[in-house]
Amino acid sequence: MKLRVAVIFGGRSGEHEVSLASATSIMQNLDPARYEVIPIGITKEGRWLLDGDPMKELQSGAAGTGDEPALLGPSSLNGAPARGIEASLSDRSRRLAVDVVFPVLHGPYGEDGTIQGLLEMAGVPYVGAGVLASATGMDKAIMKALFIQRGLPVVPHLVFLRREWERDRDGVLDRIEDTIGFPCFTKPANLGSSVGVSKATDRAGLAAALDEAARYDRKLVVERGIDAREIECSVLGNDDPIASVPGEIVPCNEFYDYRAKYVDEGSQLLIPAPIPPESAEEVRRIALEAFRAVDCSGMARVDLFMERGTGKIYLNEINTIPGFTKISMYPKLWEASGLPYPRLIDRLIELALERHAEKLRNQISYQP
């Protein structure tokens, strides 16, 4: 019997369009002999699309009113795959029986633990990181604190709240100039795909960069700029994760911003990264430690810096739902490591079901 895979995409995020591209690629590469695909779209306003062609509606921008679904898990925790997304529509109810959910929701309301918590409450297996890893992997400030606690090398940085920036602009600027200096990078703490990321080389540019980051999040991260190569490594697994060969990104712009990733042509992905073997091994080690530091599962792409001149490796961030088109770095690194794209999708679904089976071992009642 085919596994019913619900692929959820879109969402209330600045990375909505990236999600559509990733989900399209995943659905096209799910083996129709093994899987029945159930597409579920979420509009930028948060409405769920379950009928017709949700992807087409979202891509055209003509999405209708959508539905208000509720999730209902299995009636008993008997170790069998959960079959049950219950869609309660505005004027009727119908049952969408699924075996596993594949969330492809980059950014807030998808990669941050929110939909993972919903699926946990329903007892439905799902691909990727759990609630804790998703939440900490999305929040760059908390993520970096966990990395530091584990003894992993990170670039010096500061964290500010948007309200703090709005109340004391000069004080924030003074602290950054005294502690971080120029050049520096400003980022929203809870967003990916380089949305809202800017490089500042002077005080006026820094103020504008903080204003830009503050458009997207209440928490702002400022990092020291270093002259470095951008290295990435893919991680796959649950309790015994493995790391891919590292790759290097050579951006067409000054740094790997949103335009360099998705708009402008010319960025290069070098796979494997042309770095010494000992550096590649260190990248893999740090990537696995980052994965464990946030208690990740399923998949993650770990982004690192290799400082020019010194060769020192710095850990930048972990992405728990990385870009997943066939030309995205996460699957390309696995392809170079011997795991082709369709088999990678199979393995992620297997890991989701394995983790769900492991959870079913937990006793949910206590009798002293």
KEKE-3310 file (N, C-alpha, C; in steps of 0.2 Angstrom, whole numbers, plus 5000, padded with zeros to 4 digits):
npx = (5004:5002:5011:5004:5008:5007:5011:5016:5015:5020:5014:5015:5026:5041:5048:5040:5039:5050:5047:5037:5044:5053:5044:5038:5048:5050:5038:5037:5047:5044:5041:5029:5025:5027:5022:5007:5003:4998:4994:4995:4992:4996:4991:4998:4991:4988:4978:4972:4974:4966:4958:4957:4970:4982:4995:4996:4986:4992:5004:4999:4994:4980:4973:4959:4947:4950:4952:4948:4957:4957:4968:4968:4974:4979:4967:4972:4988:4996:5008:5007:5008:5002:4986:4978:4974:4962:4951:4942:4930:4923:4909:4908:4914:4928:4939:4956:4966:4982:4999:5011:5018:5025:5033:5036:5040:5048:5055:5047:5032:5032:5045:5049:5045:5031:5021:5026:5023:5010:5008:5014:5005:4994:4999:5005:5016:5030:5041:5058:5065:5061:5050:5058:5071:5068:5063:5074:5083:5078:5079:5091:5099:5096:5101:5115:5119:5117:5127:5138:5138:5141:5154:5157:5164:5160:5156:5160:5146:5131:5115:5100:5084:5070:5062:5072:5081:5073:5070:5083:5093:5105:5113:5113:5119:5132:5136:5138:5148:5158:5160:5158:5162:5167:5168:5151:5137:5120:5105:5088:5083:5074:5072:5075:5085:5092:5084:5081:5094:5109:5124:5135:5145:5148:5142:5130:5126:5124:5113:5103:5103:5099:5086:5081:5082:5074:5061:5057:5058:5057:5068:5085:5101:5118:5133:5150:5159:5169:5183:5180:5177:5162:5155:5146:5137:5128:5117:5111:5099:5094:5096:5109:5117:5123:5136:5137:5149:5158:5153:5156:5151:5151:5147:5139:5137:5142:5140:5132:5117:5099:5096:5107:5105:5093:5089:5099:5110:5125:5131:5141:5141:5152:5156:5164:5169:5184:5194:5207:5209:5209:5203:5190:5186:5185:5175:5164:5164:5160:5148:5140:5141:5134:5121:5118:5118:5107:5098:5093:5084:5081:5084:5096:5104:5120:5128:5144:5159:5175:5189:5199:5216:5219:5212:5203:5189:5172:5156:5141:5126:5112:5101:5085:5075:5080:5083:5076:5076:5081:5093:5097:5108:5108:5102:5111:5123:5121:5119:5132:5138:5134:5120:5107:5094:5080:5081:5086:5074:5066:5073:5072:5058:5058:5066:5057:5046:5053:5057:5044:5040:5049:5045:5033:5036:5037:5031:5015:5008:5008:5010:5013)
npy = (4994:5011:5024:5038:5055:5070:5085:5101:5118:5135:5147:5159:5169:5178:5170:5163:5162:5154:5143:5137:5134:5124:5114:5111:5105:5094:5087:5083:5074:5063:5046:5040:5027:5023:5032:5042:5058:5072:5088:5102:5119:5134:5151:5167:5174:5165:5156:5139:5128:5115:5109:5106:5113:5117:5122:5129:5139:5146:5150:5158:5168:5169:5163:5156:5158:5148:5136:5131:5120:5107:5096:5079:5065:5048:5036:5028:5025:5014:5010:5010:5018:5035:5039:5052:5067:5078:5088:5101:5109:5125:5123:5110:5093:5083:5069:5068:5056:5052:5046:5052:5068:5081:5094:5109:5122:5136:5147:5158:5152:5139:5134:5136:5128:5129:5123:5110:5108:5108:5096:5087:5087:5081:5069:5065:5058:5067:5075:5080:5092:5092:5101:5108:5109:5115:5127:5133:5132:5142:5154:5164:5170:5163:5150:5153:5155:5142:5135:5141:5137:5124:5124:5128:5136:5153:5168:5184:5193:5203:5205:5213:5220:5225:5236:5241:5246:5256:5264:5269:5274:5279:5275:5261:5260:5266:5255:5245:5250:5251:5238:5228:5234:5239:5231:5225:5214:5214:5206:5199:5190:5179:5173:5167:5163:5174:5185:5202:5204:5213:5222:5232:5247:5258:5271:5277:5268:5257:5261:5261:5248:5241:5246:5240:5226:5226:5227:5214:5207:5206:5204:5207:5203:5207:5204:5203:5207:5196:5192:5180:5163:5155:5141:5126:5112:5097:5088:5073:5062:5054:5050:5046:5054:5058:5067:5076:5078:5094:5109:5124:5141:5153:5169:5179:5192:5204:5198:5183:5186:5188:5191:5186:5173:5169:5178:5186:5180:5170:5166:5153:5136:5126:5110:5095:5107:5116:5114:5110:5093:5091:5102:5100:5089:5095:5104:5095:5089:5100:5103:5091:5092:5104:5100:5091:5099:5107:5097:5091:5083:5072:5082:5095:5109:5115:5130:5138:5148:5150:5157:5168:5168:5163:5151:5147:5139:5145:5143:5147:5146:5135:5127:5121:5117:5117:5125:5116:5113:5105:5111:5116:5118:5109:5096:5094:5093:5080:5072:5073:5066:5053:5050:5051:5063:5058:5047:5053:5060:5049:5043:5053:5053:5040:5042:5050:5042:5032:5040:5043:5031:5028:5038:5033:5023:5029:5030:5035:5037:5036:5027:5026)
npz = (5000:4996:5004:5011:5009:5015:5009:5015:5012:5007:5018:5031:5029:5026:5017:5009:4995:4992:4999:4990:4979:4984:4988:4977:4970:4978:4978:4964:4964:4972:4973:4963:4963:4975:4984:4989:4985:4995:4992:5002:5004:5011:5013:5013:5022:5031:5028:5025:5011:5004:4994:4976:4967:4976:4975:4962:4965:4974:4968:4958:4964:4966:4977:4985:4998:5007:5021:5037:5045:5057:5066:5069:5077:5078:5085:5095:5103:5095:5089:5075:5060:5060:5054:5050:5046:5050:5042:5045:5037:5033:5029:5029:5033:5030:5029:5028:5026:5031:5031:5034:5037:5027:5031:5022:5025:5025:5037:5049:5057:5053:5051:5064:5074:5077:5068:5070:5083:5083:5075:5083:5094:5088:5086:5074:5062:5056:5044:5048:5060:5077:5089:5099:5092:5081:5085:5092:5082:5073:5080:5080:5090:5102:5097:5094:5107:5113:5105:5109:5122:5120:5117:5104:5090:5087:5078:5085:5092:5095:5103:5101:5106:5096:5102:5111:5101:5095:5106:5110:5100:5098:5108:5106:5094:5098:5106:5098:5089:5098:5102:5092:5080:5063:5047:5049:5051:5050:5056:5056:5070:5068:5055:5038:5023:5020:5021:5025:5029:5031:5026:5035:5034:5040:5052:5048:5039:5047:5055:5046:5042:5053:5055:5044:5047:5058:5053:5051:5062:5080:5087:5085:5077:5078:5070:5070:5055:5045:5035:5025:5018:5012:5019:5018:5025:5025:5035:5041:5048:5064:5080:5077:5068:5051:5041:5026:5012:5013:5005:4995:4994:4982:4981:4969:4973:4985:4997:5002:4999:4998:4985:4978:4981:4975:4964:4956:4944:4943:4956:4963:4966:4974:4974:4979:4992:4989:4999:5012:5017:5031:5035:5029:5037:5049:5047:5045:5058:5066:5061:5064:5078:5080:5075:5085:5096:5096:5098:5086:5072:5058:5046:5042:5037:5039:5041:5039:5042:5034:5039:5029:5027:5041:5041:5050:5057:5058:5066:5059:5057:5059:5049:5049:5040:5026:5010:4996:4983:4967:4964:4976:4990:5000:4996:4985:4990:4997:4986:4980:4989:4987:4989:4980:4975:4974:4983:4994:4999:5001:5012:5022:5024:5030:5041:5048:5051:5059:5070:5075:5079:5089:5098:5102:5111:5123:5139:5144:5155:5173:5187:5204)
capx = (5000:5006:5011:5001:5012:5005:5016:5013:5020:5018:5015:5015:5033:5045:5051:5034:5040:5055:5044:5034:5049:5056:5039:5036:5053:5049:5032:5039:5052:5041:5040:5022:5024:5027:5018:5002:5005:4992:4997:4992:4995:4995:4992:5002:4987:4987:4972:4974:4971:4966:4955:4959:4977:4984:5001:4994:4983:4997:5009:4996:4991:4973:4971:4953:4946:4954:4949:4951:4957:4959:4972:4966:4978:4976:4963:4976:4995:4998:5014:5005:5008:4996:4982:4973:4973:4955:4950:4935:4929:4918:4903:4907:4920:4930:4945:4962:4970:4989:5004:5017:5018:5032:5032:5041:5038:5054:5054:5042:5026:5034:5052:5051:5042:5024:5018:5029:5020:5003:5008:5015:4998:4990:5002:5006:5023:5032:5048:5062:5067:5055:5048:5064:5077:5065:5062:5081:5087:5075:5081:5099:5101:5096:5105:5122:5120:5118:5133:5144:5138:5144:5161:5158:5167:5155:5159:5157:5140:5127:5108:5095:5077:5068:5060:5078:5084:5069:5071:5090:5096:5112:5116:5114:5125:5138:5138:5140:5154:5163:5161:5159:5166:5165:5161:5147:5131:5114:5100:5082:5085:5070:5071:5081:5085:5095:5079:5083:5101:5113:5131:5136:5152:5149:5137:5124:5123:5122:5107:5098:5103:5095:5079:5079:5081:5068:5055:5055:5058:5057:5075:5090:5107:5123:5139:5157:5161:5176:5185:5179:5174:5156:5155:5140:5138:5122:5117:5105:5098:5091:5101:5115:5117:5129:5137:5139:5155:5156:5152:5157:5147:5155:5142:5140:5137:5147:5139:5126:5111:5093:5097:5113:5103:5087:5087:5104:5114:5132:5134:5143:5141:5158:5155:5166:5173:5191:5198:5211:5206:5209:5198:5184:5184:5183:5168:5159:5163:5157:5141:5137:5140:5129:5115:5117:5118:5100:5094:5090:5083:5079:5089:5098:5110:5124:5132:5150:5164:5182:5192:5204:5222:5220:5209:5199:5182:5167:5150:5137:5119:5109:5094:5081:5071:5084:5080:5075:5075:5086:5099:5099:5114:5107:5102:5116:5129:5120:5120:5139:5140:5132:5113:5103:5088:5074:5083:5086:5067:5064:5077:5069:5052:5060:5068:5051:5042:5057:5057:5038:5040:5053:5041:5027:5039:5037:5025:5011:5004:5012:5007:5018)
capy = (5000:5017:5029:5045:5060:5077:5090:5107:5123:5142:5150:5166:5170:5181:5165:5160:5160:5149:5137:5135:5131:5118:5110:5109:5100:5088:5083:5080:5068:5058:5041:5039:5020:5022:5037:5046:5065:5076:5094:5107:5125:5139:5157:5172:5176:5159:5151:5133:5126:5108:5107:5109:5113:5123:5125:5133:5144:5151:5153:5163:5174:5169:5159:5158:5160:5143:5132:5131:5113:5104:5090:5074:5060:5041:5035:5024:5024:5007:5009:5010:5025:5039:5041:5056:5074:5079:5094:5103:5115:5130:5121:5102:5090:5077:5066:5067:5051:5052:5042:5056:5075:5084:5102:5113:5129:5140:5153:5158:5148:5133:5131:5138:5124:5130:5118:5104:5107:5105:5089:5083:5086:5077:5062:5063:5058:5072:5075:5085:5093:5093:5107:5111:5110:5120:5134:5135:5133:5148:5160:5165:5172:5157:5146:5154:5153:5135:5133:5143:5133:5117:5125:5128:5143:5157:5175:5189:5196:5206:5204:5219:5220:5231:5241:5244:5250:5262:5269:5272:5272:5281:5270:5254:5261:5266:5249:5241:5252:5249:5230:5224:5238:5238:5230:5221:5211:5214:5201:5198:5184:5174:5173:5164:5165:5181:5191:5207:5204:5219:5223:5240:5249:5265:5272:5278:5262:5253:5263:5259:5241:5239:5248:5235:5220:5227:5226:5207:5203:5210:5203:5209:5201:5210:5200:5205:5205:5193:5190:5172:5159:5153:5134:5123:5105:5094:5083:5068:5057:5055:5049:5044:5058:5058:5073:5076:5082:5101:5113:5131:5146:5159:5173:5184:5199:5205:5192:5178:5189:5185:5192:5181:5166:5168:5182:5187:5174:5171:5163:5147:5131:5122:5104:5097:5113:5116:5116:5105:5087:5092:5107:5097:5085:5099:5106:5089:5088:5105:5102:5086:5095:5109:5096:5088:5105:5109:5091:5091:5076:5072:5085:5101:5112:5119:5136:5140:5152:5148:5164:5168:5169:5159:5145:5145:5138:5147:5141:5153:5144:5129:5128:5114:5116:5121:5125:5109:5112:5100:5114:5119:5116:5103:5090:5094:5090:5073:5069:5072:5061:5047:5049:5055:5067:5054:5043:5057:5061:5042:5043:5058:5050:5034:5044:5053:5036:5029:5044:5043:5024:5029:5042:5028:5019:5033:5028:5042:5037:5035:5024:5025)
capz = (5000:4996:5010:5010:5011:5015:5009:5017:5009:5008:5024:5033:5030:5020:5013:5006:4988:4992:5001:4985:4975:4987:4989:4970:4968:4982:4975:4958:4965:4976:4968:4962:4964:4983:4988:4986:4987:4996:4993:5007:5004:5016:5011:5017:5027:5035:5026:5022:5005:5003:4988:4969:4966:4981:4973:4957:4967:4978:4963:4954:4969:4966:4982:4988:5006:5011:5026:5044:5047:5064:5066:5073:5077:5079:5091:5100:5101:5095:5085:5068:5057:5061:5048:5051:5046:5050:5039:5047:5033:5035:5028:5029:5036:5027:5032:5024:5029:5029:5035:5037:5034:5025:5031:5018:5027:5028:5041:5054:5056:5049:5053:5070:5079:5078:5065:5073:5089:5081:5073:5090:5098:5084:5085:5067:5060:5051:5042:5050:5067:5082:5092:5102:5088:5076:5088:5093:5075:5070:5083:5079:5096:5106:5093:5096:5115:5113:5102:5114:5128:5118:5115:5097:5088:5083:5077:5090:5090:5100:5102:5103:5104:5092:5106:5113:5096:5094:5112:5112:5094:5098:5113:5102:5089:5101:5109:5092:5086:5103:5104:5086:5075:5056:5044:5053:5048:5054:5054:5060:5073:5067:5048:5034:5016:5020:5021:5030:5031:5028:5028:5037:5035:5044:5057:5045:5036:5052:5057:5040:5042:5059:5053:5039:5051:5063:5049:5050:5069:5086:5090:5080:5079:5074:5070:5067:5048:5044:5028:5025:5013:5015:5018:5020:5026:5026:5040:5040:5053:5070:5085:5074:5061:5047:5038:5019:5010:5013:4999:4996:4990:4980:4979:4964:4976:4990:5001:4999:5001:4995:4977:4976:4981:4971:4959:4952:4941:4944:4962:4961:4972:4973:4978:4986:4993:4988:5006:5014:5020:5038:5036:5028:5042:5055:5045:5046:5065:5069:5058:5068:5085:5079:5075:5092:5101:5096:5098:5079:5069:5051:5042:5043:5033:5043:5037:5042:5038:5034:5038:5025:5030:5046:5040:5056:5055:5063:5065:5058:5059:5057:5045:5050:5034:5021:5003:4994:4976:4965:4964:4982:4992:5005:4992:4980:4994:4998:4979:4979:4994:4985:4990:4975:4977:4976:4988:5000:5001:5004:5018:5026:5027:5034:5048:5051:5054:5064:5076:5078:5082:5095:5103:5104:5116:5129:5143:5145:5162:5179:5193:5209)
cpx = (5004:5006:5008:5005:5009:5011:5013:5018:5016:5019:5015:5022:5036:5048:5046:5036:5045:5052:5040:5039:5052:5050:5037:5042:5052:5043:5033:5044:5050:5039:5033:5020:5024:5023:5012:5003:4998:4995:4992:4995:4992:4996:4996:4998:4985:4981:4975:4970:4971:4962:4958:4967:4980:4991:5000:4990:4988:5002:5006:4993:4984:4970:4964:4953:4950:4949:4952:4951:4959:4963:4969:4970:4975:4972:4967:4983:4997:5004:5013:5006:5001:4993:4977:4975:4966:4954:4943:4934:4924:4911:4902:4914:4922:4937:4950:4966:4977:4993:5009:5016:5025:5031:5038:5039:5044:5052:5049:5035:5027:5040:5054:5048:5034:5020:5020:5025:5013:5003:5010:5009:4994:4993:5003:5013:5025:5040:5052:5063:5060:5054:5054:5069:5074:5065:5069:5085:5084:5078:5088:5102:5102:5101:5112:5123:5121:5125:5139:5144:5141:5151:5162:5160:5162:5158:5156:5151:5136:5120:5104:5088:5075:5066:5067:5081:5080:5069:5077:5094:5104:5116:5117:5119:5132:5141:5141:5147:5160:5165:5162:5163:5163:5170:5157:5140:5125:5108:5094:5084:5081:5068:5077:5081:5088:5090:5081:5090:5105:5120:5132:5143:5153:5142:5130:5121:5121:5115:5101:5098:5099:5088:5077:5077:5075:5061:5052:5055:5059:5064:5080:5097:5112:5129:5145:5158:5168:5177:5185:5176:5167:5155:5149:5141:5130:5122:5110:5105:5094:5096:5108:5116:5124:5130:5140:5146:5153:5156:5154:5153:5151:5150:5144:5140:5142:5146:5133:5120:5105:5094:5102:5110:5097:5085:5093:5108:5121:5135:5136:5143:5147:5157:5160:5169:5180:5195:5202:5207:5204:5203:5191:5182:5182:5176:5163:5158:5159:5149:5137:5136:5135:5122:5113:5115:5110:5095:5090:5088:5080:5084:5091:5104:5114:5129:5138:5154:5171:5186:5198:5211:5224:5217:5205:5192:5177:5160:5145:5130:5117:5102:5090:5077:5075:5081:5081:5074:5081:5093:5101:5105:5113:5106:5108:5122:5128:5121:5128:5142:5137:5124:5109:5096:5082:5075:5083:5079:5065:5067:5074:5062:5053:5062:5062:5047:5046:5057:5050:5037:5043:5049:5035:5030:5038:5030:5021:5007:5009:5008:5013:5017)
cpy = (5006:5021:5036:5050:5067:5082:5097:5113:5130:5145:5157:5168:5174:5176:5161:5157:5154:5143:5133:5131:5124:5113:5107:5103:5093:5084:5080:5074:5063:5052:5039:5031:5018:5026:5040:5053:5069:5083:5099:5114:5130:5146:5162:5175:5171:5155:5145:5131:5119:5105:5109:5108:5119:5126:5130:5139:5149:5154:5159:5169:5174:5165:5161:5159:5155:5140:5133:5124:5112:5098:5085:5068:5053:5040:5032:5024:5017:5005:5010:5017:5029:5040:5046:5064:5076:5087:5096:5110:5119:5127:5113:5100:5084:5075:5065:5062:5051:5048:5047:5063:5077:5091:5105:5120:5133:5146:5153:5155:5142:5130:5132:5134:5124:5124:5111:5103:5105:5098:5084:5082:5081:5069:5060:5063:5064:5072:5081:5086:5093:5100:5111:5113:5115:5127:5137:5136:5139:5154:5160:5166:5166:5151:5147:5153:5146:5132:5135:5139:5126:5118:5126:5135:5147:5164:5179:5192:5199:5205:5210:5217:5226:5237:5245:5248:5256:5267:5272:5270:5274:5277:5263:5255:5262:5260:5244:5243:5250:5242:5226:5227:5236:5235:5225:5219:5212:5209:5201:5191:5178:5174:5170:5167:5172:5186:5195:5207:5209:5219:5231:5241:5255:5266:5273:5272:5257:5254:5260:5251:5238:5241:5242:5228:5220:5227:5219:5204:5208:5209:5204:5206:5205:5206:5204:5203:5202:5192:5183:5169:5156:5145:5131:5115:5102:5089:5079:5063:5059:5055:5048:5048:5057:5065:5072:5079:5090:5104:5120:5135:5152:5164:5178:5191:5199:5200:5188:5181:5186:5185:5187:5174:5164:5172:5183:5180:5175:5167:5156:5142:5126:5116:5098:5104:5112:5118:5109:5099:5088:5097:5104:5093:5089:5102:5101:5088:5093:5105:5097:5089:5100:5106:5094:5094:5107:5103:5090:5083:5077:5075:5092:5103:5117:5124:5138:5145:5149:5155:5163:5170:5164:5152:5143:5144:5141:5145:5147:5151:5137:5130:5121:5112:5120:5121:5118:5108:5108:5104:5118:5115:5109:5097:5089:5091:5082:5069:5068:5067:5054:5045:5054:5058:5063:5050:5047:5059:5055:5042:5047:5055:5044:5036:5047:5047:5033:5034:5044:5036:5025:5033:5037:5024:5022:5031:5035:5042:5034:5032:5022:5018)
cpz = (5000:5002:5007:5013:5010:5015:5010:5015:5009:5014:5025:5035:5024:5015:5009:4999:4988:4994:4995:4980:4977:4987:4982:4968:4972:4979:4968:4958:4970:4972:4968:4964:4972:4987:4984:4989:4989:4997:4998:5006:5009:5014:5015:5023:5032:5034:5023:5016:5004:4997:4981:4969:4970:4978:4967:4960:4971:4973:4959:4958:4969:4971:4985:4995:5010:5017:5032:5047:5054:5062:5071:5072:5077:5085:5097:5098:5101:5091:5078:5066:5058:5054:5050:5051:5045:5047:5040:5043:5036:5034:5028:5032:5031:5030:5027:5028:5026:5034:5038:5033:5033:5025:5027:5019:5030:5032:5046:5052:5052:5051:5060:5076:5080:5074:5068:5079:5088:5079:5079:5093:5095:5084:5078:5065:5055:5050:5046:5057:5071:5084:5094:5097:5082:5079:5089:5087:5071:5073:5084:5086:5101:5103:5095:5103:5116:5110:5106:5120:5127:5116:5108:5095:5084:5083:5082:5088:5096:5098:5105:5102:5100:5096:5109:5108:5095:5100:5112:5106:5095:5103:5110:5097:5092:5104:5103:5089:5091:5103:5097:5081:5068:5052:5049:5049:5053:5051:5058:5063:5070:5059:5044:5027:5015:5019:5027:5033:5027:5030:5029:5037:5038:5048:5054:5042:5041:5054:5052:5040:5048:5058:5048:5043:5055:5059:5050:5057:5075:5090:5084:5082:5075:5075:5067:5060:5048:5037:5028:5019:5016:5013:5021:5020:5028:5031:5040:5045:5059:5076:5083:5067:5058:5043:5031:5018:5011:5006:5000:4991:4988:4977:4973:4967:4981:4995:4999:5002:4997:4987:4975:4976:4976:4965:4954:4950:4943:4950:4960:4967:4970:4977:4975:4987:4993:4994:5008:5017:5027:5040:5035:5034:5048:5053:5047:5054:5068:5067:5062:5075:5085:5079:5082:5097:5102:5097:5091:5077:5062:5047:5045:5039:5038:5039:5042:5038:5039:5033:5034:5029:5036:5045:5045:5054:5060:5061:5064:5060:5057:5054:5045:5044:5028:5014:5000:4987:4974:4965:4970:4985:4996:5000:4987:4984:4996:4991:4978:4984:4993:4987:4985:4978:4979:4982:4995:5003:5004:5011:5024:5029:5031:5041:5052:5055:5059:5071:5079:5082:5089:5100:5106:5110:5123:5133:5145:5151:5167:5185:5198:5212)
residu = (MET:LYS:LEU:ARG:VAL:ALA:VAL:ILE:PHE:GLY:GLY:ARG:SER:GLY:GLU:HIS:GLU:VAL:SER:LEU:ALA:SER:ALA:THR:SER:ILE:MET:GLN:ASN:LEU:ASP:PRO:ALA:ARG:TYR:GLU:VAL:ILE:PRO:ILE:GLY:ILE:THR:LYS:GLU:GLY:ARG:TRP:LEU:LEU:ASP:GLY:ASP:PRO:MET:LYS:GLU:LEU:GLN:SER:GLY:ALA:ALA:GLY:THR:GLY:ASP:GLU:PRO:ALA:LEU:LEU:GLY:PRO:SER:SER:LEU:ASN:GLY:ALA:PRO:ALA:ARG:GLY:ILE:GLU:ALA:SER:LEU:SER:ASP:ARG:SER:ARG:ARG:LEU:ALA:VAL:ASP:VAL:VAL:PHE:PRO:VAL:LEU:HIS:GLY:PRO:TYR:GLY:GLU:ASP:GLY:THR:ILE:GLN:GLY:LEU:LEU:GLU:MET:ALA:GLY:VAL:PRO:TYR:VAL:GLY:ALA:GLY:VAL:LEU:ALA:SER:ALA:THR:GLY:MET:ASP:LYS:ALA:ILE:MET:LYS:ALA:LEU:PHE:ILE:GLN:ARG:GLY:LEU:PRO:VAL:VAL:PRO:HIS:LEU:VAL:PHE:LEU:ARG:ARG:GLU:TRP:GLU:ARG:ASP:ARG:ASP:GLY:VAL:LEU:ASP:ARG:ILE:GLU:ASP:THR:ILE:GLY:PHE:PRO:CYS:PHE:THR:LYS:PRO:ALA:ASN:LEU:GLY:SER:SER:VAL:GLY:VAL:SER:LYS:ALA:THR:ASP:ARG:ALA:GLY:LEU:ALA:ALA:ALA:LEU:ASP:GLU:ALA:ALA:ARG:TYR:ASP:ARG:LYS:LEU:VAL:VAL:GLU:ARG:GLY:ILE:ASP:ALA:ARG:GLU:ILE:GLU:CYS:SER:VAL:LEU:GLY:ASN:ASP:ASP:PRO:ILE:ALA:SER:VAL:PRO:GLY:GLU:ILE:VAL:PRO:CYS:ASN:GLU:PHE:TYR:ASP:TYR:ARG:ALA:LYS:TYR:VAL:ASP:GLU:GLY:SER:GLN:LEU:LEU:ILE:PRO:ALA:PRO:ILE:PRO:PRO:GLU:SER:ALA:GLU:GLU:VAL:ARG:ARG:ILE:ALA:LEU:GLU:ALA:PHE:ARG:ALA:VAL:ASP:CYS:SER:GLY:MET:ALA:ARG:VAL:ASP:LEU:PHE:MET:GLU:ARG:GLY:THR:GLY:LYS:ILE:TYR:LEU:ASN:GLU:ILE:ASN:THR:ILE:PRO:GLY:PHE:THR:LYS:ILE:SER:MET:TYR:PRO:LYS:LEU:TRP:GLU:ALA:SER:GLY:LEU:PRO:TYR:PRO:ARG:LEU:ILE:ASP:ARG:LEU:ILE:GLU:LEU:ALA:LEU:GLU:ARG:HIS:ALA:GLU:LYS:LEU:ARG:ASN:GLN:ILE:SER:TYR:GLN:PRO)
# end
